[in-house]
Each structure stands twice: as structure tokens, then as C-alpha cells.
Amino acid sequence: MNKILLLLIPLALLLAACQKDAKFTTAATDKLEFSVDTLRFDTVFTELGSATRLFKIYNRHNESIKISKISLAGNEHSKFNLNVDGVPGDVHEDVVIYPNDSIYVFGEVTIDPDAPLSASPFFVYDSILFETNGNLQSVTLEAWGQNANYIPSRWDKDSITVYGCNGGEVLWNDPKPYVVYGIVAFDDCTLTLPAGARIYVHGGLSRAVIDENKIVYNSGRLFFGQNGKLNVRGTLDKPVIIQGDRLEEDFQNLDGQWTGIVLSAGSKGNHIEYATIKNSLFGVYVDSAAELTLKNVQIYNTSGAGLFALHANVTGENCLFYNNGSHSVQLGYGGTYNFTYCTLANYGTDAAAISFGNGICDDPLCSTPPRIFPLNISLKNSIIFGSRQDEISISDFTGGGDPLSLNYSLAHCIVRVKDLTSPNQGFPDFFDHCTPCINANTQDALFSSINDDDYHLDTLSIAEGMALPILSILIDLEGTDRDAVNPDIGCFEYKYE
């Protein structure tokens, strides 16, 4: 009998332990803990291959916990597979972790770095979702999929990298794309982007500590110092693309993905030809006394202005601006500007397509006298149109007292203005400076399809045959020959089938 009791005692203890383990917490406050919040695969794949990483899930509670479901979120470009505590599969249900215990989760990624970008973007990601006691928790999966040049590296999202080369050149001519992280500055270098170069900028918010102060700023920008210079040499067949690094379909038309291109005060000789700049906070910012030439350039899908210049010198030919969250072109504090055969299509925003003025205030209320600098601007054969009644905004900080400080001229242009010419706006003589011009309205045929962002000319467009021939510009943005006698206004010449 005693022997039977001795056998029953450990059995009873074992059953008690099992009952304890079988008691599950259902409290919503009892959550899982993870050894990482992001599982990173830091391998740069140069050929088809896979890598495996792991992390642990902890149950820090005194009762067992049951995870109702573990699954991959299933990003469209997901290349990941799961193994939970030795069991393979991308979906697991009713996974038990005993009190104060843990289990392993293995993640595997398989990458073909030479697949097209649509199938293998630079940044491959997904999430593992955990449903427990009504809570939804997640661990992010990150890997680098495309065989690319990462500048300065993939771990420098919050960095500021300065290139210095004593007036030399940095040439990004590798056939693989370039992916930019953080702020990349060219202090005394010329960055040359040859035909066909593809630049993808990883944007987002970054944090830094300066003089014991924590600051948050927008990362993902190309910066050129006073002695730095940008030289973009795309061609009609091989344009240069500068955009964000999120290539999924949902991000194709999304603005604000990276900051933009900054030409700091005094930067000379900047040239951008046959290029597309898109999906940024702003396209190009040109600071005081800096110089920029734009030829056959498209700037679109920006949160703010497509082109913002302050007291600068800018020339634009055959350029297209659209889907800009603020002004398509914003010019402040004077400067010298010439735009020819350009289209500024400004729809769905409350800002004018173009804004220019001859001064700047040092405080928001302009309570102190503004600083004045002469403005000289010329627009020829260009379209400035959109959904507002006034797509041109002019600011004369002299109050009309110095006509030489506000010199603007528009010729053979299509514009949309209404209140601008009223006496209380201060520019009743606008059409003395805009001649010949067509003041169009929404009933006039102009673009092919605004809803599709197609700013080629409509079959019956009022822009056809109304431009002034310019011998130095014989083709349009797409290489179509312009009519030698009666060319069309805007960046596109109408194609007769």
C-alpha cells in the first residue's frame, strides 16, 4: 500500500503541474514580449539565395498564454517564410507558451537581387502578426532585395554624409541603381548623374542630438554646398530618375516620401537635363544667388512646391510641373528667372501655379520692413493653368513704389487669372505685361486628360499653333519636332496622327 502511495504522489504532482500549465491567462493586459521589434536580414544579396534569422517570444506571466494566431501580414512583395518553435508554415494557431517560458520564431527570406524592381524592390519588408487575448502585436521583417549601390550604406538612415573632393567629381555611373540614405552633401564636389542613372532616396523622420537638444528632421535629401554642383545628363532615350525607394504600386503617386534636392546659397553651374524628380516634399530648392538650368525636366507628386527658388538664377526649358501640393513654381525675394515652353498644371490645391515676388519678411507678420531685391522674370510659350481662378500670384513688397524692382514679362502664354487684375489686388495692368496671352477658363479645350495626369494637348487645344518660334528649341519634352512656323504653347507639341 505504501508503495502505491509513493507512486501516486509524483503522479499527483505531475497532474497538478499540468493543470497549472493548462490554466491560460485571458487578461487583455497580459501581452507577449519579443527579443526584437524588427528582424533584420543584413545580407546584401548578389545572387539568388536565402538567409535565416530568429527571435524569441516571451511569456512573462505566471499563467500559460495562448496565441490565437501567428501569421505573415502578407505584403505584396513578401519573400519571407516562418517556422514557429520548429513547425514550418506561415500561419499557426493556438500556440501555447507556458508560464515564464519562451519559444523561438525563425524567419527566412529568399531574394533574387537581379529580378526586376517590380518583383525585387530595394527594401523588402513584411510583418509577423500575433493575436493574443484580443491584442494584435507585430514584429517587422526587413531585408534588402535589390543588387544596388547603397549610399553611404544601408544603416545610415539618420546620418549626414559629406563628400569633399577639392573641386573634383563624383560619378554615379554604375549600371546598378543608387539608393541614398540620410542626408548626402557635396561640399566641394560635382555629382554627375549620366544618362539612365536611377537614384532612389530613402526618406522619413530622423532624430539627432545637437547641443543636448533633441531634434527631429526630414531625412532623405541631396544637398549641394556653395562649392558643390549637380550635373544631371539624361537623354531622351535614357532619362535620369530621382524618386523615393518605395516601389510598391500604392506608393507610385504618393508625395512626401523623401525631402528633395537642395542647392545652397552660391552654388553655381547646376544643370539638370532629361530627368524626372518625383514623390518628394519638394522637387528642387535653389537658395540665394545659386544657379540652375532645367531642360526637359518633369517634377511632380510633391507635397510642397515643385521648384522653390529664393533670390536665385533659374532657367527652364521644356519642363512639366504637376501634382504639386503647393505652388508648382515658387519664386521669392527677387532673382532672375526665364521659363520657355513650360507647362505648370496646378489642380486640386489652393495655391497658385506660380508665385513670384521681390521681397521677403523676416517674421510671419512682416512687422519689420521687408528686405527687397529686384525680380526679373520672363515666361514664353508657357501654360500656367489649373483649378483656381487665379493661377498666378504676384507680391510687390515695395507697394508699387519702385517699378524697376518688379520686372515681369509673359509672352505667347496661356494663363488663368481673375482677381489678380482687380484694382485692390494691385495689378490691373497685368495684361500690359502679358502680351499676347490667352486668359483661359475651364470651358476651353486644353489638356488631353486631367484626371489621368495627361498634360499632352487636347485635339482641339487652344494652345495649338499659338507659340512664337524659338530657333534654339526645336523639339518638345518628348523629342517631337516643333512646328517651324506655328509651334504649340507648353512642353508638348501636339502630334497629328
Secondary structure as a PSIPRED ss2 file (coil, helix, strand):
# PSIPRED VFORMAT (PSIPRED V4.0)

   1 M C   1.000  0.000  0.000
   2 N H   0.000  1.000  0.000
   3 K H   0.000  1.000  0.000
   4 I H   0.000  1.000  0.000
   5 L H   0.000  1.000  0.000
   6 L H   0.000  1.000  0.000
   7 L H   0.000  1.000  0.000
   8 L H   0.000  1.000  0.000
   9 I H   0.000  1.000  0.000
  10 P H   0.000  1.000  0.000
  11 L H   0.000  1.000  0.000
  12 A H   0.000  1.000  0.000
  13 L H   0.000  1.000  0.000
  14 L H   0.000  1.000  0.000
  15 L H   0.000  1.000  0.000
  16 A H   0.000  1.000  0.000
  17 A H   0.000  1.000  0.000
  18 C H   0.000  1.000  0.000
  19 Q H   0.000  1.000  0.000
  20 K H   0.000  1.000  0.000
  21 D H   0.000  1.000  0.000
  22 A H   0.000  1.000  0.000
  23 K C   1.000  0.000  0.000
  24 F E   0.000  0.000  1.000
  25 T C   1.000  0.000  0.000
  26 T C   1.000  0.000  0.000
  27 A C   1.000  0.000  0.000
  28 A C   1.000  0.000  0.000
  29 T C   1.000  0.000  0.000
  30 D C   1.000  0.000  0.000
  31 K C   1.000  0.000  0.000
  32 L C   1.000  0.000  0.000
  33 E E   0.000  0.000  1.000
  34 F E   0.000  0.000  1.000
  35 S C   1.000  0.000  0.000
  36 V C   1.000  0.000  0.000
  37 D C   1.000  0.000  0.000
  38 T E   0.000  0.000  1.000
  39 L E   0.000  0.000  1.000
  40 R E   0.000  0.000  1.000
  41 F E   0.000  0.000  1.000
  42 D E   0.000  0.000  1.000
  43 T E   0.000  0.000  1.000
  44 V E   0.000  0.000  1.000
  45 F C   1.000  0.000  0.000
  46 T C   1.000  0.000  0.000
  47 E C   1.000  0.000  0.000
  48 L C   1.000  0.000  0.000
  49 G E   0.000  0.000  1.000
  50 S E   0.000  0.000  1.000
  51 A E   0.000  0.000  1.000
  52 T E   0.000  0.000  1.000
  53 R E   0.000  0.000  1.000
  54 L E   0.000  0.000  1.000
  55 F E   0.000  0.000  1.000
  56 K E   0.000  0.000  1.000
  57 I E   0.000  0.000  1.000
  58 Y E   0.000  0.000  1.000
  59 N E   0.000  0.000  1.000
  60 R C   1.000  0.000  0.000
  61 H C   1.000  0.000  0.000
  62 N C   1.000  0.000  0.000
  63 E C   1.000  0.000  0.000
  64 S E   0.000  0.000  1.000
  65 I E   0.000  0.000  1.000
  66 K E   0.000  0.000  1.000
  67 I E   0.000  0.000  1.000
  68 S E   0.000  0.000  1.000
  69 K E   0.000  0.000  1.000
  70 I E   0.000  0.000  1.000
  71 S E   0.000  0.000  1.000
  72 L E   0.000  0.000  1.000
  73 A C   1.000  0.000  0.000
  74 G C   1.000  0.000  0.000
  75 N C   1.000  0.000  0.000
  76 E C   1.000  0.000  0.000
  77 H C   1.000  0.000  0.000
  78 S C   1.000  0.000  0.000
  79 K C   1.000  0.000  0.000
  80 F E   0.000  0.000  1.000
  81 N E   0.000  0.000  1.000
  82 L E   0.000  0.000  1.000
  83 N E   0.000  0.000  1.000
  84 V E   0.000  0.000  1.000
  85 D C   1.000  0.000  0.000
  86 G C   1.000  0.000  0.000
  87 V E   0.000  0.000  1.000
  88 P E   0.000  0.000  1.000
  89 G C   1.000  0.000  0.000
  90 D C   1.000  0.000  0.000
  91 V E   0.000  0.000  1.000
  92 H E   0.000  0.000  1.000
  93 E E   0.000  0.000  1.000
  94 D E   0.000  0.000  1.000
  95 V E   0.000  0.000  1.000
  96 V E   0.000  0.000  1.000
  97 I E   0.000  0.000  1.000
  98 Y C   1.000  0.000  0.000
  99 P C   1.000  0.000  0.000
 100 N C   1.000  0.000  0.000
 101 D E   0.000  0.000  1.000
 102 S E   0.000  0.000  1.000
 103 I E   0.000  0.000  1.000
 104 Y E   0.000  0.000  1.000
 105 V E   0.000  0.000  1.000
 106 F E   0.000  0.000  1.000
 107 G E   0.000  0.000  1.000
 108 E E   0.000  0.000  1.000
 109 V E   0.000  0.000  1.000
 110 T E   0.000  0.000  1.000
 111 I E   0.000  0.000  1.000
 112 D C   1.000  0.000  0.000
 113 P C   1.000  0.000  0.000
 114 D C   1.000  0.000  0.000
 115 A C   1.000  0.000  0.000
 116 P C   1.000  0.000  0.000
 117 L C   1.000  0.000  0.000
 118 S C   1.000  0.000  0.000
 119 A C   1.000  0.000  0.000
 120 S C   1.000  0.000  0.000
 121 P C   1.000  0.000  0.000
 122 F C   1.000  0.000  0.000
 123 F E   0.000  0.000  1.000
 124 V E   0.000  0.000  1.000
 125 Y E   0.000  0.000  1.000
 126 D E   0.000  0.000  1.000
 127 S E   0.000  0.000  1.000
 128 I E   0.000  0.000  1.000
 129 L E   0.000  0.000  1.000
 130 F E   0.000  0.000  1.000
 131 E E   0.000  0.000  1.000
 132 T E   0.000  0.000  1.000
 133 N C   1.000  0.000  0.000
 134 G C   1.000  0.000  0.000
 135 N E   0.000  0.000  1.000
 136 L E   0.000  0.000  1.000
 137 Q E   0.000  0.000  1.000
 138 S E   0.000  0.000  1.000
 139 V E   0.000  0.000  1.000
 140 T E   0.000  0.000  1.000
 141 L E   0.000  0.000  1.000
 142 E E   0.000  0.000  1.000
 143 A E   0.000  0.000  1.000
 144 W E   0.000  0.000  1.000
 145 G C   1.000  0.000  0.000
 146 Q C   1.000  0.000  0.000
 147 N C   1.000  0.000  0.000
 148 A C   1.000  0.000  0.000
 149 N E   0.000  0.000  1.000
 150 Y E   0.000  0.000  1.000
 151 I E   0.000  0.000  1.000
 152 P C   1.000  0.000  0.000
 153 S C   1.000  0.000  0.000
 154 R C   1.000  0.000  0.000
 155 W C   1.000  0.000  0.000
 156 D C   1.000  0.000  0.000
 157 K C   1.000  0.000  0.000
 158 D C   1.000  0.000  0.000
 159 S C   1.000  0.000  0.000
 160 I E   0.000  0.000  1.000
 161 T E   0.000  0.000  1.000
 162 V E   0.000  0.000  1.000
 163 Y E   0.000  0.000  1.000
 164 G C   1.000  0.000  0.000
 165 C C   1.000  0.000  0.000
 166 N C   1.000  0.000  0.000
 167 G C   1.000  0.000  0.000
 168 G C   1.000  0.000  0.000
 169 E E   0.000  0.000  1.000
 170 V E   0.000  0.000  1.000
 171 L E   0.000  0.000  1.000
 172 W C   1.000  0.000  0.000
 173 N C   1.000  0.000  0.000
 174 D C   1.000  0.000  0.000
 175 P C   1.000  0.000  0.000
 176 K C   1.000  0.000  0.000
 177 P C   1.000  0.000  0.000
 178 Y E   0.000  0.000  1.000
 179 V E   0.000  0.000  1.000
 180 V E   0.000  0.000  1.000
 181 Y E   0.000  0.000  1.000
 182 G C   1.000  0.000  0.000
 183 I E   0.000  0.000  1.000
 184 V E   0.000  0.000  1.000
 185 A E   0.000  0.000  1.000
 186 F E   0.000  0.000  1.000
 187 D C   1.000  0.000  0.000
 188 D C   1.000  0.000  0.000
 189 C C   1.000  0.000  0.000
 190 T E   0.000  0.000  1.000
 191 L E   0.000  0.000  1.000
 192 T E   0.000  0.000  1.000
 193 L E   0.000  0.000  1.000
 194 P C   1.000  0.000  0.000
 195 A C   1.000  0.000  0.000
 196 G C   1.000  0.000  0.000
 197 A C   1.000  0.000  0.000
 198 R E   0.000  0.000  1.000
 199 I E   0.000  0.000  1.000
 200 Y E   0.000  0.000  1.000
 201 V E   0.000  0.000  1.000
 202 H E   0.000  0.000  1.000
 203 G C   1.000  0.000  0.000
 204 G E   0.000  0.000  1.000
 205 L E   0.000  0.000  1.000
 206 S E   0.000  0.000  1.000
 207 R E   0.000  0.000  1.000
 208 A E   0.000  0.000  1.000
 209 V E   0.000  0.000  1.000
 210 I E   0.000  0.000  1.000
 211 D C   1.000  0.000  0.000
 212 E C   1.000  0.000  0.000
 213 N E   0.000  0.000  1.000
 214 K E   0.000  0.000  1.000
 215 I E   0.000  0.000  1.000
 216 V E   0.000  0.000  1.000
 217 Y E   0.000  0.000  1.000
 218 N E   0.000  0.000  1.000
 219 S E   0.000  0.000  1.000
 220 G C   1.000  0.000  0.000
 221 R E   0.000  0.000  1.000
 222 L E   0.000  0.000  1.000
 223 F E   0.000  0.000  1.000
 224 F E   0.000  0.000  1.000
 225 G C   1.000  0.000  0.000
 226 Q C   1.000  0.000  0.000
 227 N C   1.000  0.000  0.000
 228 G C   1.000  0.000  0.000
 229 K E   0.000  0.000  1.000
 230 L E   0.000  0.000  1.000
 231 N E   0.000  0.000  1.000
 232 V E   0.000  0.000  1.000
 233 R E   0.000  0.000  1.000
 234 G C   1.000  0.000  0.000
 235 T C   1.000  0.000  0.000
 236 L C   1.000  0.000  0.000
 237 D C   1.000  0.000  0.000
 238 K C   1.000  0.000  0.000
 239 P C   1.000  0.000  0.000
 240 V E   0.000  0.000  1.000
 241 I E   0.000  0.000  1.000
 242 I E   0.000  0.000  1.000
 243 Q E   0.000  0.000  1.000
 244 G E   0.000  0.000  1.000
 245 D C   1.000  0.000  0.000
 246 R C   1.000  0.000  0.000
 247 L C   1.000  0.000  0.000
 248 E C   1.000  0.000  0.000
 249 E H   0.000  1.000  0.000
 250 D H   0.000  1.000  0.000
 251 F H   0.000  1.000  0.000
 252 Q C   1.000  0.000  0.000
 253 N C   1.000  0.000  0.000
 254 L C   1.000  0.000  0.000
 255 D C   1.000  0.000  0.000
 256 G C   1.000  0.000  0.000
 257 Q C   1.000  0.000  0.000
 258 W E   0.000  0.000  1.000
 259 T C   1.000  0.000  0.000
 260 G E   0.000  0.000  1.000
 261 I E   0.000  0.000  1.000
 262 V E   0.000  0.000  1.000
 263 L E   0.000  0.000  1.000
 264 S C   1.000  0.000  0.000
 265 A C   1.000  0.000  0.000
 266 G C   1.000  0.000  0.000
 267 S C   1.000  0.000  0.000
 268 K C   1.000  0.000  0.000
 269 G C   1.000  0.000  0.000
 270 N E   0.000  0.000  1.000
 271 H E   0.000  0.000  1.000
 272 I E   0.000  0.000  1.000
 273 E E   0.000  0.000  1.000
 274 Y E   0.000  0.000  1.000
 275 A E   0.000  0.000  1.000
 276 T E   0.000  0.000  1.000
 277 I E   0.000  0.000  1.000
 278 K E   0.000  0.000  1.000
 279 N C   1.000  0.000  0.000
 280 S E   0.000  0.000  1.000
 281 L C   1.000  0.000  0.000
 282 F C   1.000  0.000  0.000
 283 G C   1.000  0.000  0.000
 284 V E   0.000  0.000  1.000
 285 Y E   0.000  0.000  1.000
 286 V E   0.000  0.000  1.000
 287 D C   1.000  0.000  0.000
 288 S C   1.000  0.000  0.000
 289 A C   1.000  0.000  0.000
 290 A C   1.000  0.000  0.000
 291 E E   0.000  0.000  1.000
 292 L E   0.000  0.000  1.000
 293 T E   0.000  0.000  1.000
 294 L E   0.000  0.000  1.000
 295 K E   0.000  0.000  1.000
 296 N E   0.000  0.000  1.000
 297 V E   0.000  0.000  1.000
 298 Q E   0.000  0.000  1.000
 299 I E   0.000  0.000  1.000
 300 Y E   0.000  0.000  1.000
 301 N E   0.000  0.000  1.000
 302 T E   0.000  0.000  1.000
 303 S C   1.000  0.000  0.000
 304 G C   1.000  0.000  0.000
 305 A C   1.000  0.000  0.000
 306 G C   1.000  0.000  0.000
 307 L E   0.000  0.000  1.000
 308 F E   0.000  0.000  1.000
 309 A E   0.000  0.000  1.000
 310 L E   0.000  0.000  1.000
 311 H E   0.000  0.000  1.000
 312 A E   0.000  0.000  1.000
 313 N E   0.000  0.000  1.000
 314 V E   0.000  0.000  1.000
 315 T E   0.000  0.000  1.000
 316 G E   0.000  0.000  1.000
 317 E E   0.000  0.000  1.000
 318 N C   1.000  0.000  0.000
 319 C C   1.000  0.000  0.000
 320 L E   0.000  0.000  1.000
 321 F E   0.000  0.000  1.000
 322 Y E   0.000  0.000  1.000
 323 N E   0.000  0.000  1.000
 324 N E   0.000  0.000  1.000
 325 G C   1.000  0.000  0.000
 326 S C   1.000  0.000  0.000
 327 H C   1.000  0.000  0.000
 328 S C   1.000  0.000  0.000
 329 V E   0.000  0.000  1.000
 330 Q E   0.000  0.000  1.000
 331 L E   0.000  0.000  1.000
 332 G E   0.000  0.000  1.000
 333 Y E   0.000  0.000  1.000
 334 G E   0.000  0.000  1.000
 335 G E   0.000  0.000  1.000
 336 T E   0.000  0.000  1.000
 337 Y E   0.000  0.000  1.000
 338 N E   0.000  0.000  1.000
 339 F E   0.000  0.000  1.000
 340 T E   0.000  0.000  1.000
 341 Y C   1.000  0.000  0.000
 342 C C   1.000  0.000  0.000
 343 T E   0.000  0.000  1.000
 344 L E   0.000  0.000  1.000
 345 A E   0.000  0.000  1.000
 346 N E   0.000  0.000  1.000
 347 Y C   1.000  0.000  0.000
 348 G C   1.000  0.000  0.000
 349 T C   1.000  0.000  0.000
 350 D C   1.000  0.000  0.000
 351 A C   1.000  0.000  0.000
 352 A C   1.000  0.000  0.000
 353 A C   1.000  0.000  0.000
 354 I E   0.000  0.000  1.000
 355 S E   0.000  0.000  1.000
 356 F E   0.000  0.000  1.000
 357 G E   0.000  0.000  1.000
 358 N C   1.000  0.000  0.000
 359 G E   0.000  0.000  1.000
 360 I E   0.000  0.000  1.000
 361 C C   1.000  0.000  0.000
 362 D C   1.000  0.000  0.000
 363 D C   1.000  0.000  0.000
 364 P C   1.000  0.000  0.000
 365 L C   1.000  0.000  0.000
 366 C C   1.000  0.000  0.000
 367 S C   1.000  0.000  0.000
 368 T C   1.000  0.000  0.000
 369 P C   1.000  0.000  0.000
 370 P C   1.000  0.000  0.000
 371 R E   0.000  0.000  1.000
 372 I E   0.000  0.000  1.000
 373 F C   1.000  0.000  0.000
 374 P C   1.000  0.000  0.000
 375 L E   0.000  0.000  1.000
 376 N E   0.000  0.000  1.000
 377 I E   0.000  0.000  1.000
 378 S E   0.000  0.000  1.000
 379 L E   0.000  0.000  1.000
 380 K E   0.000  0.000  1.000
 381 N C   1.000  0.000  0.000
 382 S C   1.000  0.000  0.000
 383 I E   0.000  0.000  1.000
 384 I E   0.000  0.000  1.000
 385 F E   0.000  0.000  1.000
 386 G E   0.000  0.000  1.000
 387 S C   1.000  0.000  0.000
 388 R C   1.000  0.000  0.000
 389 Q C   1.000  0.000  0.000
 390 D C   1.000  0.000  0.000
 391 E C   1.000  0.000  0.000
 392 I E   0.000  0.000  1.000
 393 S E   0.000  0.000  1.000
 394 I E   0.000  0.000  1.000
 395 S E   0.000  0.000  1.000
 396 D C   1.000  0.000  0.000
 397 F C   1.000  0.000  0.000
 398 T C   1.000  0.000  0.000
 399 G C   1.000  0.000  0.000
 400 G C   1.000  0.000  0.000
 401 G C   1.000  0.000  0.000
 402 D C   1.000  0.000  0.000
 403 P H   0.000  1.000  0.000
 404 L H   0.000  1.000  0.000
 405 S H   0.000  1.000  0.000
 406 L E   0.000  0.000  1.000
 407 N E   0.000  0.000  1.000
 408 Y E   0.000  0.000  1.000
 409 S E   0.000  0.000  1.000
 410 L E   0.000  0.000  1.000
 411 A E   0.000  0.000  1.000
 412 H C   1.000  0.000  0.000
 413 C E   0.000  0.000  1.000
 414 I E   0.000  0.000  1.000
 415 V E   0.000  0.000  1.000
 416 R C   1.000  0.000  0.000
 417 V C   1.000  0.000  0.000
 418 K C   1.000  0.000  0.000
 419 D H   0.000  1.000  0.000
 420 L H   0.000  1.000  0.000
 421 T H   0.000  1.000  0.000
 422 S C   1.000  0.000  0.000
 423 P H   0.000  1.000  0.000
 424 N H   0.000  1.000  0.000
 425 Q H   0.000  1.000  0.000
 426 G C   1.000  0.000  0.000
 427 F C   1.000  0.000  0.000
 428 P C   1.000  0.000  0.000
 429 D C   1.000  0.000  0.000
 430 F H   0.000  1.000  0.000
 431 F H   0.000  1.000  0.000
 432 D H   0.000  1.000  0.000
 433 H H   0.000  1.000  0.000
 434 C E   0.000  0.000  1.000
 435 T C   1.000  0.000  0.000
 436 P C   1.000  0.000  0.000
 437 C E   0.000  0.000  1.000
 438 I E   0.000  0.000  1.000
 439 N E   0.000  0.000  1.000
 440 A C   1.000  0.000  0.000
 441 N C   1.000  0.000  0.000
 442 T C   1.000  0.000  0.000
 443 Q C   1.000  0.000  0.000
 444 D C   1.000  0.000  0.000
 445 A C   1.000  0.000  0.000
 446 L C   1.000  0.000  0.000
 447 F E   0.000  0.000  1.000
 448 S E   0.000  0.000  1.000
 449 S E   0.000  0.000  1.000
 450 I C   1.000  0.000  0.000
 451 N C   1.000  0.000  0.000
 452 D C   1.000  0.000  0.000
 453 D C   1.000  0.000  0.000
 454 D E   0.000  0.000  1.000
 455 Y E   0.000  0.000  1.000
 456 H E   0.000  0.000  1.000
 457 L E   0.000  0.000  1.000
 458 D C   1.000  0.000  0.000
 459 T C   1.000  0.000  0.000
 460 L C   1.000  0.000  0.000
 461 S C   1.000  0.000  0.000
 462 I C   1.000  0.000  0.000
 463 A C   1.000  0.000  0.000
 464 E C   1.000  0.000  0.000
 465 G C   1.000  0.000  0.000
 466 M C   1.000  0.000  0.000
 467 A C   1.000  0.000  0.000
 468 L C   1.000  0.000  0.000
 469 P C   1.000  0.000  0.000
 470 I C   1.000  0.000  0.000
 471 L C   1.000  0.000  0.000
 472 S C   1.000  0.000  0.000
 473 I C   1.000  0.000  0.000
 474 L C   1.000  0.000  0.000
 475 I E   0.000  0.000  1.000
 476 D C   1.000  0.000  0.000
 477 L C   1.000  0.000  0.000
 478 E C   1.000  0.000  0.000
 479 G C   1.000  0.000  0.000
 480 T C   1.000  0.000  0.000
 481 D E   0.000  0.000  1.000
 482 R C   1.000  0.000  0.000
 483 D C   1.000  0.000  0.000
 484 A C   1.000  0.000  0.000
 485 V C   1.000  0.000  0.000
 486 N C   1.000  0.000  0.000
 487 P C   1.000  0.000  0.000
 488 D C   1.000  0.000  0.000
 489 I C   1.000  0.000  0.000
 490 G C   1.000  0.000  0.000
 491 C C   1.000  0.000  0.000
 492 F C   1.000  0.000  0.000
 493 E C   1.000  0.000  0.000
 494 Y C   1.000  0.000  0.000
 495 K C   1.000  0.000  0.000
 496 Y C   1.000  0.000  0.000
 497 E C   1.000  0.000  0.000
